[in-house]
């Protein structure tokens, strides 16, 4: 063997070793990228699930408010604590709190000569939705103006 052939063979052996090292580094980088992508996908799915539960809770609260508003008997002295029933999915409970009359004003457009002048009453309807699966609680308050006979607002 000549000196030139020994030099070429030494250079080839060094290159093969460095190629393996570069290939391993690239493999590690690709593995890290794949693991990061999986983690991001998991976090995104949890965020989407939480948003869906929030929308369901808000929808249930709005349904409870509409159910309370559909019956005038839920307002006034006798109806403030009446139970409002809403069907909820398993693990969720909906509670409509006592309706609270904030203020009452004499309704405009009526004469003082009329014996029973109606009042515009302003009510607060509190609703709480509890989700036992996630431990989340949603509280909503709905204000509503109802024209009623005078004396139905204890404020």
C-alpha positions as a LaTeX table, in Angstrom:
\begin{tabular}{lrrr}
\hline
Residue & $x$ (\AA) & $y$ (\AA) & $z$ (\AA) \\
\hline
Unk1 & 0.00 & 0.00 & 0.00 \\
Unk2 & 1.09 & 3.43 & $-0.80$ \\
Unk3 & 0.89 & 6.43 & 1.43 \\
Unk4 & $-1.86$ & 7.99 & $-0.73$ \\
Unk5 & $-4.15$ & 4.98 & $-0.35$ \\
Unk6 & $-3.70$ & 4.95 & 3.44 \\
Unk7 & $-4.68$ & 8.63 & 3.61 \\
Unk8 & $-7.86$ & 8.04 & 1.55 \\
Unk9 & $-8.88$ & 5.07 & 3.69 \\
Unk10 & $-8.39$ & 7.05 & 6.92 \\
Unk11 & $-10.54$ & 9.90 & 5.55 \\
Unk12 & $-13.35$ & 7.49 & 4.60 \\
Unk13 & $-13.43$ & 5.92 & 8.06 \\
Unk14 & $-13.71$ & 9.34 & 9.71 \\
Unk15 & $-16.54$ & 10.36 & 7.38 \\
Unk16 & $-18.57$ & 7.23 & 8.12 \\
Unk17 & $-18.43$ & 7.91 & 11.83 \\
Unk18 & $-19.48$ & 11.53 & 11.46 \\
Unk19 & $-22.40$ & 10.54 & 9.20 \\
Unk20 & $-23.72$ & 8.25 & 11.92 \\
Unk21 & $-23.44$ & 11.03 & 14.50 \\
Unk22 & $-25.29$ & 13.51 & 12.25 \\
Unk23 & $-27.99$ & 10.88 & 11.51 \\
Unk24 & $-28.52$ & 10.27 & 15.26 \\
Unk25 & $-28.79$ & 13.99 & 15.98 \\
Unk26 & $-31.36$ & 14.39 & 13.18 \\
Unk27 & $-33.33$ & 11.42 & 14.55 \\
Unk28 & $-33.39$ & 12.95 & 18.03 \\
Unk29 & $-34.60$ & 16.29 & 16.60 \\
Unk30 & $-37.37$ & 14.59 & 14.61 \\
Unk31 & $-38.44$ & 12.69 & 17.72 \\
Unk32 & $-38.61$ & 15.92 & 19.75 \\
Unk33 & $-40.71$ & 17.58 & 17.03 \\
Unk34 & $-43.11$ & 14.61 & 16.98 \\
Unk35 & $-43.48$ & 14.62 & 20.78 \\
Unk36 & $-44.12$ & 18.37 & 20.77 \\
Unk37 & $-46.81$ & 17.97 & 18.09 \\
Unk38 & $-48.55$ & 15.29 & 20.16 \\
Unk39 & $-48.46$ & 17.49 & 23.28 \\
Unk40 & $-49.90$ & 20.45 & 21.38 \\
Unk41 & $-52.69$ & 18.26 & 20.01 \\
Unk42 & $-53.55$ & 17.05 & 23.53 \\
Unk43 & $-53.68$ & 20.59 & 24.91 \\
Unk44 & $-55.85$ & 21.74 & 22.00 \\
Unk45 & $-58.32$ & 18.89 & 22.54 \\
Unk46 & $-58.60$ & 19.79 & 26.24 \\
Unk47 & $-59.25$ & 23.44 & 25.36 \\
Unk48 & $-61.95$ & 22.46 & 22.88 \\
Unk49 & $-63.58$ & 20.14 & 25.44 \\
Unk50 & $-63.61$ & 22.92 & 28.03 \\
Unk51 & $-65.15$ & 25.36 & 25.55 \\
Unk52 & $-67.88$ & 22.84 & 24.69 \\
Unk53 & $-68.71$ & 22.35 & 28.38 \\
Unk54 & $-68.85$ & 26.11 & 28.83 \\
Unk55 & $-71.25$ & 26.50 & 25.91 \\
Unk56 & $-73.47$ & 23.73 & 27.30 \\
Unk57 & $-73.52$ & 25.41 & 30.73 \\
Unk58 & $-74.38$ & 28.82 & 29.26 \\
Unk59 & $-77.11$ & 27.24 & 27.15 \\
Unk60 & $-78.61$ & 25.55 & 30.21 \\
Unk61 & $-78.52$ & 28.81 & 32.15 \\
Unk62 & $-80.27$ & 30.63 & 29.30 \\
Unk63 & $-82.90$ & 27.87 & 29.13 \\
Unk64 & $-83.52$ & 28.25 & 32.86 \\
Unk65 & $-83.93$ & 32.02 & 32.49 \\
Unk66 & $-86.40$ & 31.57 & 29.62 \\
Unk67 & $-88.32$ & 28.96 & 31.64 \\
Unk68 & $-88.59$ & 31.38 & 34.56 \\
Unk69 & $-89.74$ & 34.19 & 32.26 \\
Unk70 & $-92.44$ & 32.04 & 30.64 \\
Unk71 & $-94.56$ & 32.09 & 33.80 \\
Unk72 & $-95.57$ & 35.39 & 35.35 \\
Unk73 & $-96.29$ & 33.46 & 38.55 \\
Unk74 & $-92.50$ & 33.28 & 39.06 \\
Unk75 & $-92.54$ & 36.97 & 39.96 \\
Unk76 & $-94.21$ & 39.07 & 42.62 \\
Unk77 & $-94.51$ & 38.33 & 46.33 \\
Unk78 & $-95.63$ & 34.73 & 45.98 \\
Unk79 & $-93.45$ & 33.60 & 43.07 \\
Unk80 & $-89.99$ & 34.88 & 43.93 \\
Unk81 & $-88.92$ & 31.59 & 45.48 \\
Unk82 & $-90.90$ & 29.24 & 43.19 \\
Unk83 & $-88.81$ & 26.36 & 41.86 \\
Unk84 & $-87.94$ & 26.48 & 38.19 \\
Unk85 & $-87.17$ & 23.05 & 36.74 \\
Unk86 & $-84.75$ & 22.55 & 33.85 \\
Unk87 & $-83.65$ & 19.17 & 32.51 \\
Unk88 & $-79.86$ & 18.97 & 32.52 \\
Unk89 & $-77.40$ & 16.38 & 31.23 \\
Unk90 & $-75.91$ & 13.86 & 33.65 \\
Unk91 & $-73.48$ & 15.50 & 36.05 \\
Unk92 & $-74.88$ & 19.02 & 35.64 \\
Unk93 & $-77.30$ & 20.79 & 37.97 \\
Unk94 & $-79.16$ & 24.01 & 37.25 \\
Unk95 & $-80.39$ & 26.23 & 40.07 \\
Unk96 & $-82.52$ & 29.32 & 39.53 \\
Unk97 & $-82.18$ & 31.57 & 42.54 \\
Unk98 & $-84.85$ & 33.76 & 44.07 \\
Unk99 & $-85.98$ & 36.44 & 41.66 \\
Unk100 & $-85.17$ & 39.83 & 43.14 \\
Unk101 & $-87.14$ & 42.96 & 42.31 \\
Unk102 & $-84.62$ & 45.78 & 42.12 \\
Unk103 & $-86.97$ & 48.74 & 41.63 \\
Unk104 & $-90.50$ & 49.62 & 40.61 \\
Unk105 & $-91.62$ & 52.75 & 38.76 \\
Unk106 & $-95.09$ & 53.93 & 37.90 \\
Unk107 & $-95.78$ & 53.00 & 34.28 \\
Unk108 & $-95.96$ & 55.96 & 31.93 \\
Unk109 & $-99.10$ & 56.76 & 29.94 \\
Unk110 & $-101.63$ & 56.18 & 32.71 \\
Unk111 & $-103.82$ & 58.72 & 34.38 \\
Unk112 & $-103.71$ & 59.32 & 38.12 \\
Unk113 & $-107.50$ & 58.92 & 38.10 \\
Unk114 & $-107.14$ & 55.20 & 37.33 \\
Unk115 & $-107.45$ & 53.11 & 40.48 \\
Unk116 & $-104.87$ & 50.48 & 39.57 \\
Unk117 & $-101.85$ & 52.02 & 37.91 \\
Unk118 & $-99.38$ & 49.39 & 36.73 \\
Unk119 & $-95.70$ & 49.57 & 37.56 \\
Unk120 & $-92.63$ & 48.79 & 35.51 \\
Unk121 & $-90.68$ & 46.42 & 37.72 \\
Unk122 & $-87.03$ & 45.54 & 37.17 \\
Unk123 & $-86.00$ & 42.04 & 38.23 \\
Unk124 & $-82.74$ & 40.14 & 38.56 \\
Unk125 & $-82.83$ & 36.41 & 37.78 \\
Unk126 & $-79.72$ & 34.57 & 39.06 \\
Unk127 & $-78.91$ & 31.14 & 37.60 \\
Unk128 & $-76.11$ & 28.79 & 38.66 \\
Unk129 & $-74.99$ & 25.75 & 36.65 \\
Unk130 & $-72.66$ & 23.24 & 38.35 \\
Unk131 & $-70.76$ & 20.61 & 36.39 \\
Unk132 & $-69.69$ & 17.78 & 38.69 \\
Unk133 & $-67.56$ & 16.17 & 35.97 \\
Unk134 & $-65.22$ & 19.13 & 35.50 \\
Unk135 & $-65.89$ & 20.99 & 38.76 \\
Unk136 & $-66.81$ & 24.12 & 36.80 \\
Unk137 & $-69.51$ & 26.55 & 37.92 \\
Unk138 & $-71.27$ & 29.07 & 35.70 \\
Unk139 & $-73.25$ & 31.94 & 37.21 \\
Unk140 & $-75.46$ & 34.17 & 35.07 \\
Unk141 & $-77.68$ & 37.09 & 35.97 \\
Unk142 & $-80.47$ & 38.24 & 33.69 \\
Unk143 & $-82.21$ & 41.55 & 34.15 \\
Unk144 & $-85.78$ & 41.86 & 32.98 \\
Unk145 & $-88.42$ & 44.58 & 32.98 \\
Unk146 & $-91.98$ & 43.41 & 33.65 \\
Unk147 & $-95.09$ & 45.58 & 33.74 \\
Unk148 & $-97.21$ & 44.42 & 36.69 \\
Unk149 & $-99.96$ & 45.72 & 38.92 \\
Unk150 & $-98.72$ & 48.05 & 41.62 \\
Unk151 & $-97.49$ & 46.48 & 44.83 \\
Unk152 & $-95.80$ & 43.38 & 43.40 \\
Unk153 & $-92.26$ & 44.62 & 43.96 \\
Unk154 & $-91.07$ & 44.35 & 47.54 \\
Unk155 & $-88.07$ & 46.64 & 46.90 \\
\hline
\end{tabular}
